[in-house]
């Protein structure tokens, strides 16, 4: 049996990895979040640039690649979230992931409905996806913008939790949109079903990994490497099991497994953490460059001035409003509240899920909704592009102007 090796694809993957490493190097050197360089690299090699990557390059495997990558990214972020830190986190964290998320969902949906004239279904879908701020963008920002621990914890926790809830809420709404037969309580049931499945799977896999690492004797020289690989395998397995039962439950499973393992007494914890961070940088680079490469400016330009108005409302009105409501009396200074307001870039989860939904709306949904697909994809990517370029690109300057940067000493 002969095996065909696509050398062009291998060269492309190698180039993407090289771009990713270069982006990380430039980010470290110039103290600018790496996602800015990753998007530039993606657009450069995409259809709007050199045309090296097209929608057919990875085919149907793209959603799987992105899904597993997101699981690893979310696992790493939640692994770093210590229970004590979260428990002692400002009350604003809990308001942001509840009241703030609800305001973001409703406010975004209304804005898209009124300014773009989208259908109610598509508006709600966009609203759900753009709830997620996302650790994929927040973490690189905080890596080069040192702020007070309470501010960083608030932004990171909001990103991790909202990534999970946004993805699950979006898939529930999409299922309702395509089925057209869900009663109101059906939404709640589908949401609880996926969240519950994800949490249970994550806890179970975390328990297995913990048992193997603490109760099984391993040769001393092999133990650190085994610990690192078991933790990574736990993230992928938790995602795969939960997602195979209920779509989008995998993200909740990866987050639960990461948070649980990160708060257990594990041998070689620092080695696991460092390995997770290295792997996450690699997959984050690959996914961001690939999705940015699939960006088509025609979809953004089709939204016209109304599209820019949507971005302006979401970033300049809605985000500050929900942040100031959520952080009222939360122990933050006005300048810190303004910084949190200005740092709400969207990342991988809305980009990947929106791409998947748009494909299904154009090809699978009866009846097909190509117009809805264009509004969905165009709006989500426009918000991602503007918020990443502006908020991530100028995060350090914004923090410096507001006087919230902490000394590196």
N, C-alpha and C positions, 0 to 999 in steps of 0.2 A: 504494500500500500504506500503510495507516494504522498508526501506531505508538502503542500505548497506554502512557501514562505514569501510574504509580500514585503519585499525589501523597501519599497517606497513608504509603506506604512511604518516600518521599523525606523526608517530615517526620520519620518515625521514625528513619531513619539520621542525619539532622541532629541530632536530640535525643540520640541515643547518643553522637555525636561531641562534642556540647556537654557532656554528662555526663562524658565521658572527660577533656576538657580541664579541666573544673572539678575533677575528682579530682586531676589532676596539680598544679593550682594549690594546692589544699588540702594536698596531701602536702608540697609545697615549703614552704608557710607554717608548717605545724604539725609538720613533720619526722616524719611518720608515713607508712609505705609506702602508695603509691597504691592497691594492690590492695584494701585495706580499704574505701576509698571506692567503688571500682568494684563490689565485691560488694553494698554497701548500695544503690547506684544500680540495679543489676540486679534485685535482689529487689523494690525499690520499683516498678519498671515492669513486673515479671513477673506471672504468674497469681496469686501470693500477695499482690500489692500492687494496683497500678492496673489490671492486666490488659491493658496496652498491647501486650506481646509474648506470644505463645503459641507452641506447638510448630509451628503451621501458618504462622507469619509469614514465615519464610524457606524453608519447605518442604525439599525435597531438596537445595537449594543450600547449606544450612547447613554440611554436612560439608566441602564444597569450599571455602567461605569460611574455615572454621576451619583446614583443611589448609594453604592458601596463607599464612594469617596466621602459623601456627606456623612455617612454613618461613622467613619473614622474621624472626621473633623469634629462632629458633635461629641463623640466619645472622649476625645482628648480635652475638649473644653470643659465638659462636665467632670472629668477625672480631676481636674485642677481645682474644682469648686469644693472647698472643705466645708463640712457641715457646720462647724463652729463659726466660720466666716459668714455663711448664709444665715444662720440662726441669729447672729448679732448684727446682721446687715440692717441698714436703715429701713424704717417702715415704708419708705418710698419704693423699695424694690417690689413689695407685695402689691402696692397700689399700681405700679407700672405694668405688672404682668396680669392684672385683673381689670381695674377701671381704665387704665391707660390703653391696654390692648383693645378693650371694647370700644373706646373712643376712636382709636385708630381704625378699627374695622368699619364702624358705622360711618365715620367721617369720610374715609377714603371712598367707600361705596357711594355715598351721596355726591361727593365731588365728581367722580367719574360719570355718574348718572346724569348730573346736571350740566357739566361742561362738555362732555363728549357725546351725550345722548345715547349711551350704551344701554342695552337691555338690562333689566333688573338682575337677571342671573349672572351676566358677565360682570356687572358692577360689584355684586357681592363677592364674586370669585376674585376679582382684583383686590377688593378690600381685604379679604382673608389673606391673600398672599403677601400683601405689603404691610401686614402687622409685624412680620419678622424683620428685625434689625440684623440679627445674625452674628455669631461669633467669628464667622469667616472673614468679616471685615472689621469688627470691633477689636479683636485680638491684635491684628497687625497695627492698628492705630495706637492702642495702649502700649504696644511694645516700643514705640518711639515718642509717645507723649506721656511722660510720668505725671500722674495726677494723684490726689489723695486716695488712700485705699478704699474709702467708702464710696467715692465716685466711680472708681474702676470696678468695684464689686457690683455696684448698681447696674452699670452698663453691661458687664459680662453676664450677669444673671438674667437680665432682661433679654439679652440676645439669645442665650441658650434655651430658656423656657419658651420664648415666643417663636423660635424656630420650630419647636415641636408642635406647639398649639396651632400655629399658622398652617403648617403642612397638613395636620389632621383635619382642621376646620375646612381647608380648601378642598381636600379630597371628598369630604362629606357633602359639601355644597355641589361639587362637580357630579357626584353620583345622583344627588337629588335633581340636578339640572338635566341630566341625561335620562333619568328614569321618569321624571315628571309625575310621580305618584306617591311622594313621601308626605305623610302627615307631619305637622309641626313637631310632635314628640319623636318622630323618626330621626330628625336631625340630632337630637340629644342622644338618642340610643346609639346611632352610628358613631358619634364622637366618643361617647363613653366606652363603646365596644373597642375601638382602636386604641384609645389611651390606656384602657385596662389591659388589653392584650400586650401592649408594649411594655407596660410597667411589670407585669407578671413575668414576661419573658426575660426582661433585663435583670430582674432580681434572681431568677433561676440560673441564668448563665453566670452572673456575678458570683453566685454561691458555688457553682462548679469550679470556676477559676480559682476562687479563694481556697477551696478545699485542696485542689491540686497543688497550689503553691505553698500551702502551710502544713499539709498532712502527708505529702508524698516526699520521701527522701530522694534527693537528686545529688549527683556528684558535684562537689563544691565549684569546680571550674565551669560546669555547664549550667549551673543554677541561674545566674543573671540573664544569660541569653534565653533560657527557657521561660523565665518570668516575662521578659519583654514580648516574646512571641505568643505566649498564652494570652496576655492582655489584649494584644492586637487581634488575635483569633476570636477572643470573646466578643469584641466589638462587631466583627463581621458576622459571626454566627448568630448573635442576638438579633442583628438587623435582618438577616436572611430568614430566620425562623418566623419572626413576627410579621415581616412583610409578605411572606408566602401565605400567611393566613388572612391578614387584612392589609390591603395596600396602605402605605404610609404609616403603619404601626411600627415599622422598623426604626424610624427615627426616634420615637419614644423609647424603644427598647435599648438602642445604643446609648441614649442619654442616661437612662436609668442604670444600665450596667456600668457606665463610666462613673457616675456619681457614687454608686454603691461601693465599687472597688476603690475609688479614690478616698473613701472614708473608712476603709477597713485597714487593720494592721497587716501590711503586706511586706514580705521580704523584697529587698532590692527596689524599693519604691522609687527612689531617685533615678535609677537606671531605666525603669519603666516609663517614668514621666519624660525623661529626655528623649527616649526612643519614640514615644508617641508624638512629641513635638516635631522631631525630624521627619517622621513619616507624614504627619499632617501638613507640613510645609510643602512636601513633594506633591501630595495629592491635591492640595489647595491650588498650587501653581498649575498643575495639569488641567484641573476642571475649570478654573477661572479663565485660563488662556483659551481653552477649547470652546467654552460658551461665548466668550467675547468674540471669538472668530466667527461664530454663527450669526452675529449681529448684523442685520441688514438695515442700513440707514433709511431705505425707502419706507420701512414700517414705522420708523420714528417720524419721518417727515410727513407721512400721511396724517398724523395727528394734528399737525399744524400748530397754530398759536394756542389752541385749546389744550393741547398736550403740555405745553410749557406752563400754561395757567394751572393745570392740575398739579404739576411738580411744585410750583410756587405755593399753592394752597397747602399741600401736604408738608412741605419743609418749613415754610415761614409762618404759617398760621396754626395748622393742626398739631404738628409736633411740639412747638413751644407750649401750646394750650394744654395738651395732655400731660406734658412734663411738669408744668407749673401747678396743675391740679394735683398730680400724683405726689409731688414733693413738698406740698404745703406743710409747714411745720416739721419737716423731716431732717432738720439739722444741716441743710446745705445753704451756702451763701448764695446770693443772687447771681453772682458770676459763675458759680458752679452749676446752678440750675440752667443758666444760659448755655454753658458748655454742653451739658447733657442734651439740651434742646437742639443744638447744632450738630450733635453726633448721633445720627440715626440712619446711617447708610444701610441699604439693603444688599444682600449678598447672594450666595449660591442657592439656597433653598427656593426663594421665589423665582429665580432665573430658571432653574432646572425643572421645577414643577410646572411653571407657565409654559415652557417649551413642550413638555409632554402633553399638557392639556390642549394647547393650540393644535398640535398634530392630530389629536383625537377629534377635536371639533371640526377639523377640515375633512377628515377621512372616515371616521367611524360613527360619529353621532347621527342618529336618525331623527329629524332631518339634519344635514350638515349645516354648520354655522361658520362659514369662512369669514364673514364680516366680524363676528364676535371674536374669532381667533385672532384677527389682525389687531383689534382694539386691546384684547387681553395681552398679547405678546408685546405690542408696541408700547403700551402704557407701562407695563412692568419693567421692560428693559430701559425705557426712557428714565424712569425714576431711579433704577439701579445705576445707570450711567452717570446721571447728573449728581446723585448723592455721593457716589464713590469718588468721582473726579473732584467735586467741590469740597465735600465734607472730609473725605479721607485725605485728599491732596493738600488741604489747607488746615488740617486738624491742629498741627503744632502751632501754626501762626495764630489760629483762633484762640487756642489755649494760652499762648503767650500774651495776646492782646487782652484777654480777660484776667490774666494774672493767676491762673490755676495750676501752672506747671510747678511740680515739686522739685526740689534740688536733687540731683543725681547722687549727691554725697551720702 
